[in-house]
Amino acid sequence: MKSVIRPPEETGWEHFTSGQNIAWKTGTSYGFRDAWSIGISGRYVVGVWVGNASGEGRAGLLGGLTAGPLMFRLFDLLPTSSWYDVPHDDLKEQQVCKKSGYRASPVCPETETLLIPQTIKSNPVCPYHHLIHLTPDRQFQTRKSCEPEGKIISEPWFVLPPLMAWYYSRQKPDYRFLPPGKPGCFESENTPMDFIYPPPGATIMRPVDFDGEQEKIVFKVVHSNPETEIFWHLDQDYLGKTRDSHEMELEPEEGQHLLTLVDDKGNKIIRKFTIKE
């Protein structure tokens, strides 16, 4: 939190002898009703709250623009204090996966050495990097038994569960989805798709527009191979298929329902939900 970018008037603080390390954080309430900032130096803690006593919101009342600058001005009035000494006796070095933050596994391609508390009892190995075997053209996942000797390509691959990968890829465009398995090479695979909406066992209220008319409900699913076709079934009725963007607007009647999705490889997921008017 020392590296959080400071307000513009604090630019270049690290180049002055009077500058001091301050770990800080800000917050803004919903509706701009108030804002706050808290900072800590080696010796002092400063907290600032900004807002109206009535709770009335005011546009632009942001922690970083109002409470933050005031907090740094208060720190300027206090004696300069040195930063904390590193408690080496309570820490140990650990190789950590740069991508996931977990303890590095032998297949994590990028690692860094961090100091972590000695008291940590559970320190799991990175669960997301796997050694993946590919065909020579890199179009399919394969196995050594499915390729001529010396023709297989093996490389570490960052693999997230389908739902997590869907959200992650929207922030990280360089995320690489796994290629499909080579036909006839895999007897079974983990389910490559998951629901975004609805959540398990959801009870859903039918939305109503401004005219009082009931609107459709958007159901969403994600697949590890976005180009795969998914076939949708509600209870016993076939609804249609999707590709690329796997979402569909539905009007289920009141009561319990089963939404069944099957991809073009035969993988299936089912979600039970309840509709209330």
C-alpha positions in Angstrom: 0.0 0.0 0.0 3.1 2.3 0.0 3.1 2.2 -3.8 -0.5 3.5 -4.2 -0.3 6.6 -6.5 -0.5 9.7 -4.3 -2.6 12.9 -5.1 -1.1 15.1 -7.8 0.3 17.6 -5.3 2.4 14.8 -3.8 4.1 13.9 -7.1 7.8 13.4 -6.7 7.7 13.0 -2.9 10.3 10.3 -3.0 12.9 12.7 -4.4 12.9 15.0 -1.4 14.7 14.4 1.9 11.6 15.3 3.7 9.5 12.6 2.0 8.5 9.7 4.0 6.9 6.3 3.4 3.2 6.2 4.0 0.9 3.2 3.4 -2.6 4.5 2.7 -6.0 3.6 1.5 -9.2 5.6 0.6 -12.9 4.9 0.3 -16.0 6.5 -1.1 -19.6 5.6 0.0 -22.4 4.8 -2.4 -24.0 8.0 -3.6 -21.0 10.1 -2.6 -22.4 10.5 0.9 -18.9 10.6 2.5 -15.3 9.7 1.9 -12.4 8.7 4.0 -8.6 8.1 3.9 -6.4 6.3 6.4 -2.6 6.3 6.3 0.2 4.9 8.4 3.9 5.9 8.7 6.5 4.3 10.9 5.1 6.1 14.0 1.7 7.7 13.2 -1.7 6.7 12.0 -3.9 9.5 10.4 -7.5 9.1 9.5 -9.6 11.6 7.7 -13.4 11.6 7.1 -15.1 14.0 4.7 -18.8 14.5 4.3 -22.0 16.2 5.5 -23.4 15.4 8.9 -26.8 15.0 7.3 -25.5 12.2 5.0 -26.4 14.3 1.9 -24.5 13.2 -1.1 -22.3 15.5 -3.2 -21.0 14.7 -6.6 -17.2 14.5 -6.7 -16.8 13.6 -3.1 -14.2 11.0 -3.7 -11.7 9.7 -1.1 -8.7 10.1 -3.4 -9.6 13.7 -4.3 -10.8 15.1 -0.9 -9.8 13.0 2.1 -6.5 11.8 0.6 -4.9 15.3 0.1 -6.0 16.4 3.5 -4.5 13.3 5.1 -1.1 14.0 3.5 -1.2 17.6 4.7 -1.7 16.4 8.2 1.3 14.0 7.8 3.4 17.1 6.7 2.6 18.7 10.1 3.9 15.7 12.0 7.5 14.8 12.7 9.1 12.6 10.0 9.4 9.0 11.1 11.4 6.2 9.7 9.7 3.1 8.1 9.5 -0.2 9.8 12.5 -2.5 10.0 12.0 -5.8 8.2 11.4 -8.6 10.8 13.7 -11.1 9.2 13.6 -13.5 12.2 9.8 -13.9 11.6 10.0 -14.3 7.8 11.3 -16.9 5.4 12.0 -16.8 1.7 9.5 -18.5 -0.7 9.4 -19.0 -4.4 6.1 -17.6 -5.6 4.3 -17.9 -9.0 4.1 -14.4 -10.5 0.9 -15.2 -12.3 -1.2 -16.8 -9.5 0.5 -15.7 -6.2 0.6 -19.3 -5.0 3.8 -21.1 -4.0 5.5 -21.9 -7.3 5.3 -25.4 -8.8 8.0 -26.9 -11.0 6.0 -25.9 -14.1 5.4 -22.2 -13.2 7.4 -20.4 -15.9 7.8 -17.1 -14.0 8.6 -16.9 -10.3 9.8 -14.5 -7.8 11.3 -14.8 -4.3 9.2 -13.2 -1.5 9.5 -13.0 2.2 6.5 -14.6 3.9 5.6 -15.1 7.6 7.1 -18.2 9.3 3.7 -18.8 10.9 2.0 -19.7 7.6 0.9 -23.3 8.0 -1.0 -23.7 4.7 0.9 -22.7 1.6 -0.5 -24.6 -1.3 1.3 -25.0 -4.6 0.0 -23.1 -7.7 -3.1 -25.1 -8.9 -3.4 -23.3 -12.2 -0.1 -24.0 -14.1 -0.2 -27.4 -15.8 2.1 -29.1 -18.3 0.0 -29.4 -21.4 0.9 -31.7 -24.4 0.1 -30.4 -27.8 0.0 -31.7 -31.4 2.9 -30.4 -33.6 0.6 -27.8 -35.1 -0.6 -26.7 -31.6 -4.2 -27.0 -32.6 -5.1 -29.8 -30.2 -4.3 -31.2 -26.8 -2.9 -34.7 -27.1 -1.1 -37.5 -25.3 2.2 -39.1 -25.8 0.4 -42.3 -26.9 -1.4 -40.4 -29.6 1.6 -38.9 -31.4 4.7 -40.3 -33.1 7.8 -40.3 -30.8 9.4 -36.9 -30.6 6.5 -35.1 -32.3 4.7 -33.9 -29.2 5.0 -30.4 -27.8 4.9 -29.9 -24.1 4.7 -26.5 -22.4 3.4 -24.9 -19.2 -0.1 -23.4 -19.5 -2.1 -21.2 -17.2 -5.5 -22.9 -16.9 -8.3 -21.4 -14.9 -11.8 -23.0 -14.3 -14.3 -21.9 -17.0 -16.2 -19.3 -15.0 -13.0 -17.8 -13.5 -11.4 -17.7 -16.9 -14.4 -15.8 -18.4 -14.0 -13.0 -15.9 -10.2 -13.0 -15.9 -10.0 -12.8 -19.7 -12.0 -9.6 -19.7 -9.3 -7.9 -17.7 -6.4 -9.8 -19.3 -6.8 -10.0 -23.1 -3.6 -12.1 -23.4 -5.2 -15.0 -21.5 -5.0 -18.2 -23.6 -7.8 -20.6 -23.6 -6.8 -24.3 -23.9 -7.1 -25.8 -27.4 -9.6 -28.7 -27.6 -8.6 -32.3 -27.1 -7.5 -34.3 -30.2 -10.5 -36.3 -31.4 -10.2 -40.0 -30.3 -7.4 -39.3 -27.9 -9.3 -38.5 -24.7 -11.9 -40.8 -23.2 -13.2 -38.1 -20.8 -12.4 -34.6 -19.8 -13.4 -32.2 -17.1 -16.6 -30.2 -17.8 -15.3 -27.3 -19.9 -18.3 -25.0 -19.2 -20.1 -23.4 -16.3 -23.0 -21.1 -15.5 -22.5 -17.4 -15.0 -26.2 -16.9 -14.3 -28.2 -18.3 -12.5 -26.3 -19.3 -9.4 -27.0 -22.8 -7.9 -30.5 -23.2 -6.5 -31.4 -19.6 -7.3 -34.9 -18.1 -6.7 -35.5 -15.5 -9.4 -38.1 -12.8 -9.4 -39.4 -11.9 -12.8 -38.2 -8.3 -13.6 -40.9 -5.7 -14.6 -40.3 -2.7 -16.8 -41.6 0.9 -16.2 -44.9 0.0 -17.9 -45.5 -2.9 -15.6 -44.8 -5.5 -18.3 -42.7 -8.6 -17.3 -39.3 -8.7 -19.0 -37.3 -11.7 -20.1 -34.5 -13.1 -17.9 -31.0 -13.4 -19.4 -29.2 -16.7 -18.7 -25.5 -16.9 -19.3 -22.9 -19.7 -19.5 -19.2 -19.7 -20.3 -17.2 -22.4 -22.2 -13.4 -22.8 -22.2 -13.6 -22.9 -26.0 -15.8 -19.9 -26.9 -16.4 -21.1 -30.5 -18.1 -24.3 -29.3 -21.8 -24.6 -30.0 -24.0 -25.1 -26.9 -27.5 -26.5 -27.2 -30.1 -25.2 -24.6 -33.0 -27.2 -23.1 -35.4 -25.9 -20.5 -37.1 -28.8 -18.7 -38.0 -31.1 -21.7 -38.1 -28.4 -24.4 -35.3 -27.6 -26.8 -34.7 -23.8 -27.0 -31.9 -23.4 -29.5 -28.1 -23.1 -29.7 -25.5 -20.4 -29.1 -21.9 -19.8 -30.2 -19.3 -17.3 -29.2 -21.6 -15.4 -26.8 -23.4 -18.0 -24.8 -26.5 -16.3 -23.4 -30.2 -16.5 -24.0 -33.3 -14.5 -23.0 -36.0 -16.8 -21.5 -39.5 -16.4 -20.0 -39.8 -19.4 -17.7 -43.2 -19.8 -16.0 -43.6 -19.6 -12.2 -42.2 -22.7 -10.4 -39.1 -24.9 -10.5 -37.2 -25.6 -13.6 -34.1 -27.4 -14.9 -31.9 -25.8 -17.5 -29.7 -28.3 -19.3 -26.9 -27.3 -21.6 -25.0 -29.7 -23.9 -22.0 -28.8 -26.1 -21.1 -30.3 -29.4 -18.8 -32.7 -27.7 -21.5 -34.1 -25.5 -20.4 -32.3 -22.3 -23.5 -31.5 -20.1 -24.3 -29.2 -17.2 -27.6 -28.8 -15.4 -28.8 -25.9 -13.2 -32.0 -26.0 -11.1 -33.7 -22.7 -10.3 -37.1 -21.4 -9.2 -39.2 -18.6 -10.7 -41.4 -16.3 -8.6 -43.8 -13.7 -10.0 
